[in-house]
Amino acid sequence: MQTQSPPSLIQRILHASLVKQILFGLLAGIALAWLAPGAATSVGLLGSLFVGALKAVAPLLVLVLVTASIMNHPLGRKTVLGPILFLYLFGTFSAALIAVVVSFMFPSTLDLKIADVAITPPGGIVDVLKGLIMSIVSNPFKALIDANYIGILAWAIGLGLAMRHAADTSKAMISDVSEAVTKIVRVVIRFAPLGIFGLVAETLATSGFGALYDYAHLLVVLVGCMLLVALVFNPLIVFAKTRRNPYPLVFACLRESGVTAFFTRSSAANIPVNMNLCRKMGLDEDTYSVSIPLGATINMAGAAITITVLTLAAVTTLGIEVDILTALLLSVMAAVCACGASGVAGGSLLLIPMACSLFGIPNDIAMQVVAVGFIIGIIQDSAETALNSSTDVIFTAAACQKV
C-alpha cells in the first residue's frame, strides 16, 4: 500500500486560513526587505494593486449594499444602528480623554525646527462641519469617484428608502447587483496575503525605522494610548454591552480587521474586509451594511488620540499651561475633528492645527507639528487605522450581540 507523502510547505500555505496566509505574507515581506531591499521595492506593486482594488470596489460596495439592505428591510423590523452610533461617538470622545490623561502622565516634547510642509488644513471646526454637510449633498457620481462616503451613504439611504415600494423585479435586480459586487469583494480579499507581502516589503525597504528613533517617546505615548483603548477600554465597553467575556471578539477583530488595516492604512479601503468579517460572524446584514461604512467615517478613536497627543506635545514644548476644563474642551474638539478626518492615510494629521488653535498656537508652528506626524506616520498612521477599523466591527458586533 502506497503511503501518501506529507503536504509541502506551499500546499500548507495554500490550504491555510486567510489569517495564517496574511501572517506568512507579513513575515515573507520582512524577510525580503531585510535580505534583498531592491527586490522588495519591486514587489511593492503587489501592495499597490491590492490597496487600489480595495479602494476601487469599496465605494460601489457601500452604495449597492446599503441601498439593497434598506430597500429590502421589512417594515417594522428593528435594527441597532442607534446604539452603534452612540458607541462610535462615545468611544471616540473617550479615546481623546484617555490620550489627555496619558499625555499629562508622560509629557512629550517636539523639535519644531522642521521645514514647512505645504499643506492647507481646515480653518476651524465650522469648516469641518460645513464640509460634512456639503458632502451629504454631493453629486452621487462625484461622490463615487472621490470616495466621499458621507455622500455615498446619503444617496444609498435615499435610494433605499425611495425603492422600498418599487416593483419586485427592480428590487431583485438591485439585490443581484449587490450580491455580484460582494462576490468581487471576496475575490479581492483572497489576495490580501500577496498585497500585504508587497506593502510590508516596500515600506521597510524604502523607509526603514532609522528616522523614527528621535521620536521614540512620542511614538510610545501614541501607540500606548491606542493599545490601552484596544485592549482595555474597548473590552470594557463590550462587556458592559454584552455581559460576556469580550476578549474573543476583540482579538478576532484585531486579528482579521486590524492586521489588514495596519498595512493598508486606510479605513475606507478596509470596509470590504470588515463587511466580510461581519458576514463570517453571522451579524445582521441590514445593520452592518450601514454601520461599517458609517464607522469608517465617524468612528475615529485612533484619530482622536493622534490629534490630542500631538497637540499636547506642541503645548508642552511651548510651555503653555493647560487646566482641566481646557483639557476637557480639547477632548471634545479632538473627537469632533476626528469625525471629520478622511478615511485615507494621514487624514487625521491635517486636523491638528484646528486643535492647536484652541491654545493660540500659530498656524506655522502647528504645521510643523503636522510635519512631525508625517515623519512618524509609518507607525502612527498604521496603528491608528488598525484601531479605527477594528473598532467598527467590535462595536457593531457588541450591539448586535447585546443580551
C-alpha positions as CSV (number, residue, x, y, z in Angstrom):
1,M,0.0,0.0,0.0
2,Q,1.5,3.3,-1.1
3,T,1.8,5.9,1.7
4,Q,0.7,9.4,1.0
5,S,3.6,11.9,1.1
6,P,3.1,14.8,3.6
7,P,2.0,18.1,2.1
8,S,4.7,20.5,1.0
9,L,5.1,24.0,2.6
10,I,3.5,25.7,-0.4
11,Q,0.5,23.3,-0.1
12,R,0.1,24.0,3.6
13,I,0.2,27.7,2.9
14,L,-2.4,27.5,0.1
15,H,-4.7,25.4,2.3
16,A,-4.3,27.5,5.4
17,S,-6.8,30.1,6.7
18,L,-6.7,33.6,5.3
19,V,-5.3,34.9,8.6
20,K,-2.4,32.5,8.5
21,Q,-1.7,33.3,4.9
22,I,-1.6,37.0,5.8
23,L,0.8,36.3,8.7
24,F,3.0,34.4,6.2
25,G,2.9,37.3,3.8
26,L,3.9,39.6,6.6
27,L,6.9,37.5,7.6
28,A,7.9,37.0,4.0
29,G,7.8,40.7,3.3
30,I,10.0,41.4,6.3
31,A,12.5,38.8,5.3
32,L,12.6,40.1,1.7
33,A,13.1,43.7,2.8
34,W,16.0,42.6,5.1
35,L,17.7,40.3,2.6
36,A,17.1,42.0,-0.8
37,P,15.9,45.6,-0.5
38,G,16.0,46.1,-4.3
39,A,13.7,43.2,-4.9
40,A,11.4,44.3,-2.0
41,T,10.9,47.7,-3.7
42,S,9.8,45.9,-6.9
43,V,7.2,43.7,-5.3
44,G,5.6,46.9,-3.8
45,L,3.4,46.8,-6.9
46,L,1.5,43.9,-5.3
47,G,0.7,46.1,-2.4
48,S,-0.4,49.0,-4.6
49,L,-2.6,46.8,-6.6
50,F,-4.3,45.3,-3.5
51,V,-5.0,48.7,-1.9
52,G,-6.1,50.1,-5.2
53,A,-8.5,47.2,-5.7
54,L,-10.0,47.7,-2.2
55,K,-10.4,51.4,-2.8
56,A,-11.9,50.9,-6.2
57,V,-14.6,48.4,-5.0
58,A,-15.4,49.9,-1.6
59,P,-17.5,52.9,-2.8
60,L,-19.6,50.8,-5.1
61,L,-20.0,48.2,-2.4
62,V,-21.3,50.7,0.1
63,L,-23.7,52.2,-2.4
64,V,-25.3,49.0,-3.6
65,L,-25.2,47.1,-0.3
66,V,-26.7,49.9,1.8
67,T,-29.3,50.6,-0.9
68,A,-30.3,46.9,-1.1
69,S,-30.4,46.5,2.7
70,I,-32.7,49.4,3.3
71,M,-34.8,48.6,0.2
72,N,-35.4,45.0,1.4
73,H,-35.6,45.8,5.1
74,P,-39.0,44.6,6.3
75,L,-41.3,47.3,7.7
76,G,-41.4,47.3,11.5
77,R,-38.2,45.3,11.9
78,K,-35.8,46.9,14.4
79,T,-32.0,47.4,13.9
80,V,-29.4,48.6,16.4
81,L,-28.0,51.5,14.5
82,G,-28.8,53.9,17.3
83,P,-26.8,52.1,19.9
84,I,-23.9,51.6,17.5
85,L,-23.8,55.3,16.6
86,F,-23.7,56.1,20.4
87,L,-20.8,53.6,20.8
88,Y,-18.9,55.3,17.9
89,L,-19.2,58.8,19.3
90,F,-18.7,57.8,23.0
91,G,-15.6,55.7,22.0
92,T,-14.1,58.5,20.0
93,F,-14.5,61.0,22.8
94,S,-13.3,58.6,25.5
95,A,-10.2,57.8,23.4
96,A,-9.4,61.6,23.3
97,L,-9.9,61.8,27.0
98,I,-7.6,58.9,27.6
99,A,-5.0,60.5,25.4
100,V,-5.2,63.7,27.5
101,V,-4.6,61.7,30.7
102,V,-1.7,59.7,29.3
103,S,-0.1,62.9,27.8
104,F,-0.2,64.5,31.2
105,M,1.4,61.5,32.8
106,F,4.1,61.1,30.2
107,P,4.5,64.6,28.5
108,S,6.2,64.7,25.1
109,T,8.2,67.5,23.5
110,L,9.0,68.1,19.9
111,D,11.8,69.6,17.8
112,L,9.9,72.2,16.0
113,K,12.8,73.3,13.8
114,I,11.4,71.5,10.8
115,A,11.0,72.7,7.3
116,D,7.5,73.8,6.4
117,V,5.1,71.3,4.8
118,A,2.9,72.6,2.0
119,I,-0.5,71.6,3.4
120,T,-3.7,73.6,3.7
121,P,-5.6,72.5,6.8
122,P,-9.2,73.4,7.6
123,G,-9.7,76.8,9.2
124,G,-11.8,75.6,12.2
125,I,-14.5,73.3,13.4
126,V,-17.1,75.2,11.5
127,D,-15.2,74.4,8.3
128,V,-15.2,70.7,9.2
129,L,-18.9,70.7,9.9
130,K,-19.6,72.6,6.8
131,G,-17.6,70.1,4.8
132,L,-19.6,67.2,6.3
133,I,-22.9,68.9,5.4
134,M,-21.7,69.7,1.8
135,S,-20.5,66.1,1.4
136,I,-24.1,64.9,2.1
137,V,-25.5,66.9,-0.9
138,S,-22.5,66.0,-3.2
139,N,-23.2,64.8,-6.8
140,P,-23.5,61.0,-6.5
141,F,-21.2,60.2,-9.4
142,K,-18.6,62.6,-8.0
143,A,-19.0,61.1,-4.5
144,L,-18.3,57.6,-6.0
145,I,-15.2,58.9,-7.9
146,D,-13.8,60.8,-4.9
147,A,-14.8,58.0,-2.4
148,N,-16.9,60.6,-0.4
149,Y,-18.5,58.1,1.9
150,I,-20.8,60.6,3.6
151,G,-22.2,61.5,0.2
152,I,-22.4,57.8,-0.8
153,L,-24.2,56.9,2.4
154,A,-26.7,59.7,2.0
155,W,-27.5,58.7,-1.6
156,A,-27.7,55.0,-0.7
157,I,-30.1,55.7,2.2
158,G,-32.2,57.9,0.0
159,L,-32.3,55.4,-2.9
160,G,-33.0,52.6,-0.5
161,L,-36.0,54.4,1.1
162,A,-37.3,55.5,-2.3
163,M,-37.2,52.0,-3.7
164,R,-38.9,50.2,-0.8
165,H,-42.1,50.5,-2.8
166,A,-40.5,49.6,-6.2
167,A,-41.6,46.6,-8.3
168,D,-40.3,43.2,-7.2
169,T,-38.3,42.9,-10.4
170,S,-36.5,46.2,-9.7
171,K,-35.7,45.0,-6.2
172,A,-34.4,41.7,-7.5
173,M,-32.1,43.5,-9.9
174,I,-30.6,45.7,-7.1
175,S,-30.2,42.6,-4.9
176,D,-28.4,40.7,-7.7
177,V,-26.0,43.6,-8.3
178,S,-25.3,43.8,-4.6
179,E,-24.6,40.1,-4.5
180,A,-22.3,40.4,-7.6
181,V,-20.3,43.2,-6.0
182,T,-20.0,41.2,-2.8
183,K,-18.5,38.3,-4.7
184,I,-16.0,40.6,-6.3
185,V,-15.0,41.9,-2.9
186,R,-14.4,38.3,-1.6
187,V,-12.1,37.7,-4.6
188,V,-10.2,40.8,-3.8
189,I,-9.8,39.9,-0.1
190,R,-8.4,36.5,-1.1
191,F,-5.4,38.4,-2.5
192,A,-4.7,40.1,0.9
193,P,-1.7,37.9,1.7
194,L,0.1,38.9,-1.5
195,G,-0.9,42.6,-1.0
196,I,0.4,42.7,2.5
197,F,3.6,40.9,1.4
198,G,4.2,43.7,-1.1
199,L,3.2,46.5,1.2
200,V,5.5,45.3,4.0
201,A,8.4,44.6,1.8
202,E,8.3,48.0,0.0
203,T,7.7,50.0,3.2
204,L,10.6,48.5,5.1
205,A,12.9,48.6,2.1
206,T,12.3,52.3,1.3
207,S,11.6,53.9,4.7
208,G,13.1,51.8,7.4
209,F,12.9,52.8,11.0
210,G,16.1,54.9,11.4
211,A,14.2,58.2,11.1
212,L,11.9,57.2,14.0
213,Y,14.5,56.9,16.7
214,D,14.3,60.6,17.7
215,Y,10.6,60.4,18.1
216,A,10.6,57.2,20.1
217,H,8.9,58.7,23.2
218,L,6.2,60.3,21.2
219,L,5.5,57.1,19.4
220,V,5.4,55.1,22.7
221,V,2.8,57.5,24.0
222,L,0.7,57.4,20.9
223,V,0.8,53.6,20.4
224,G,0.5,53.1,24.2
225,C,-2.8,55.1,24.2
226,M,-4.1,53.1,21.2
227,L,-3.2,49.8,22.9
228,L,-4.9,51.0,26.1
229,V,-8.1,51.7,24.1
230,A,-7.9,48.5,22.1
231,L,-7.0,46.1,24.9
232,V,-8.6,47.7,28.0
233,F,-11.3,50.3,27.2
234,N,-12.9,48.6,24.2
235,P,-13.2,45.3,26.1
236,L,-14.9,47.2,29.0
237,I,-17.4,48.6,26.6
238,V,-18.1,45.2,25.0
239,F,-18.5,43.6,28.5
240,A,-20.9,46.4,29.6
241,K,-22.9,45.9,26.5
242,T,-23.0,42.1,26.3
243,R,-22.1,40.8,29.8
244,R,-19.8,38.3,28.2
245,N,-16.1,37.8,28.0
246,P,-15.1,40.5,25.5
247,Y,-11.6,39.3,24.5
248,P,-12.6,36.6,22.0
249,L,-14.4,39.2,20.0
250,V,-11.7,41.9,20.5
251,F,-8.9,39.6,19.5
252,A,-10.8,38.2,16.5
253,C,-11.4,41.8,15.2
254,L,-7.8,42.9,15.8
255,R,-6.5,39.8,14.0
256,E,-8.8,39.8,11.0
257,S,-9.5,43.5,10.6
258,G,-6.7,45.3,12.5
259,V,-3.9,43.5,10.8
260,T,-5.1,44.3,7.3
261,A,-5.9,47.9,8.2
262,F,-2.5,48.3,9.8
263,F,-0.8,47.8,6.4
264,T,-3.4,49.4,4.1
265,R,-3.5,52.5,6.4
266,S,-7.0,53.3,5.1
267,S,-10.3,52.8,6.9
268,A,-12.1,53.3,3.6
269,A,-10.0,50.5,1.9
270,N,-10.7,48.2,4.9
271,I,-14.5,48.5,4.5
272,P,-14.8,45.3,2.4
273,V,-12.6,43.4,4.9
274,N,-14.9,44.5,7.8
275,M,-18.0,43.6,5.8
276,N,-16.6,40.2,5.1
277,L,-15.8,39.7,8.8
278,C,-19.3,40.7,9.9
279,R,-20.7,38.2,7.5
280,K,-18.5,35.5,8.9
281,M,-19.6,36.4,12.4
282,G,-23.3,36.0,11.3
283,L,-24.3,39.6,12.2
284,D,-27.4,41.2,10.9
285,E,-26.6,42.3,7.3
286,D,-29.2,45.2,7.5
287,T,-27.2,46.6,10.4
288,Y,-23.6,46.1,9.4
289,S,-24.1,47.1,5.8
290,V,-24.8,50.6,7.2
291,S,-22.8,50.7,10.4
292,I,-19.4,49.6,8.8
293,P,-19.3,52.4,6.2
294,L,-20.6,54.8,8.8
295,G,-17.9,53.7,11.2
296,A,-15.2,54.3,8.5
297,T,-16.2,58.0,8.5
298,I,-17.1,58.8,12.2
299,N,-15.7,56.1,14.4
300,M,-12.1,57.5,14.8
301,A,-10.7,56.7,18.2
302,G,-7.2,56.4,16.8
303,A,-7.5,59.8,15.0
304,A,-8.7,61.4,18.2
305,I,-5.7,60.1,20.0
306,T,-3.3,61.3,17.3
307,I,-4.8,64.8,17.3
308,T,-4.8,65.0,21.1
309,V,-1.3,63.7,21.8
310,L,0.5,65.7,19.1
311,T,-1.4,68.9,20.1
312,L,-0.4,68.4,23.8
313,A,3.2,67.7,22.7
314,A,3.3,71.1,21.0
315,V,1.6,72.7,24.1
316,T,4.3,71.1,26.4
317,T,7.1,72.2,24.1
318,L,5.9,75.8,24.1
319,G,5.4,75.8,27.9
320,I,1.6,76.6,27.7
321,E,-0.3,75.8,30.9
322,V,-3.4,73.5,30.4
323,D,-6.2,73.4,33.0
324,I,-8.7,70.6,33.4
325,L,-11.5,72.4,31.7
326,T,-9.3,73.3,28.7
327,A,-8.2,69.6,28.5
328,L,-11.8,68.5,28.5
329,L,-12.6,71.0,25.8
330,L,-9.6,69.7,23.8
331,S,-11.1,66.1,24.1
332,V,-14.4,67.4,22.7
333,M,-12.7,69.3,19.9
334,A,-10.4,66.3,19.0
335,A,-13.5,64.0,18.9
336,V,-15.3,66.4,16.5
337,C,-12.2,66.8,14.4
338,A,-11.6,63.1,14.3
339,C,-15.1,62.5,13.0
340,G,-14.2,64.9,10.1
341,A,-10.9,63.1,9.3
342,S,-10.8,61.4,5.9
343,G,-10.7,57.6,5.6
344,V,-7.2,57.7,3.9
345,A,-3.7,57.5,5.2
346,G,-2.7,60.6,7.1
347,G,-6.2,62.1,7.2
348,S,-6.1,63.0,10.9
349,L,-2.9,65.0,10.7
350,L,-4.5,67.7,8.7
351,L,-6.8,68.5,11.6
352,I,-4.1,69.0,14.2
353,P,-3.8,72.8,13.5
354,M,-7.5,73.1,14.4
355,A,-6.9,71.6,17.9
356,C,-3.7,73.7,18.2
357,S,-5.8,76.9,17.6
358,L,-7.5,76.2,20.9
359,F,-4.3,77.2,22.7
360,G,-3.5,80.1,20.4
361,I,-0.6,78.3,18.7
362,P,0.2,80.0,15.3
363,N,-0.6,78.1,12.2
364,D,3.1,78.0,11.1
365,I,4.1,76.1,14.3
366,A,1.0,73.9,14.1
367,M,2.0,72.9,10.6
368,Q,5.5,71.9,11.9
369,V,3.6,69.5,14.3
370,V,1.8,68.1,11.2
371,A,5.2,67.5,9.7
372,V,6.3,65.6,12.7
373,G,3.2,63.5,12.3
374,F,4.2,62.6,8.8
375,I,7.7,61.7,9.9
376,I,6.4,59.1,12.4
377,G,3.4,58.2,10.2
378,I,4.8,54.9,9.1
379,I,3.9,53.5,12.6
380,Q,1.4,56.1,13.9
381,D,-0.9,56.0,11.0
382,S,-0.8,52.3,10.7
383,A,-1.7,51.8,14.4
384,E,-4.3,54.5,14.2
385,T,-6.1,52.9,11.3
386,A,-5.9,49.4,12.8
387,L,-7.7,50.7,15.9
388,N,-10.2,52.7,14.0
389,S,-11.2,50.0,11.6
390,S,-11.2,47.0,14.0
391,T,-13.4,49.0,16.5
392,D,-16.0,49.4,13.8
393,V,-16.6,45.6,13.9
394,I,-16.2,45.4,17.6
395,F,-18.9,47.9,18.4
396,T,-21.2,46.6,15.6
397,A,-20.9,43.0,17.0
398,A,-21.3,44.2,20.6
399,A,-24.6,46.0,19.7
400,C,-25.9,43.0,17.7
401,Q,-25.0,40.5,20.4
402,K,-26.5,42.5,23.3
403,V,-28.2,40.3,25.8
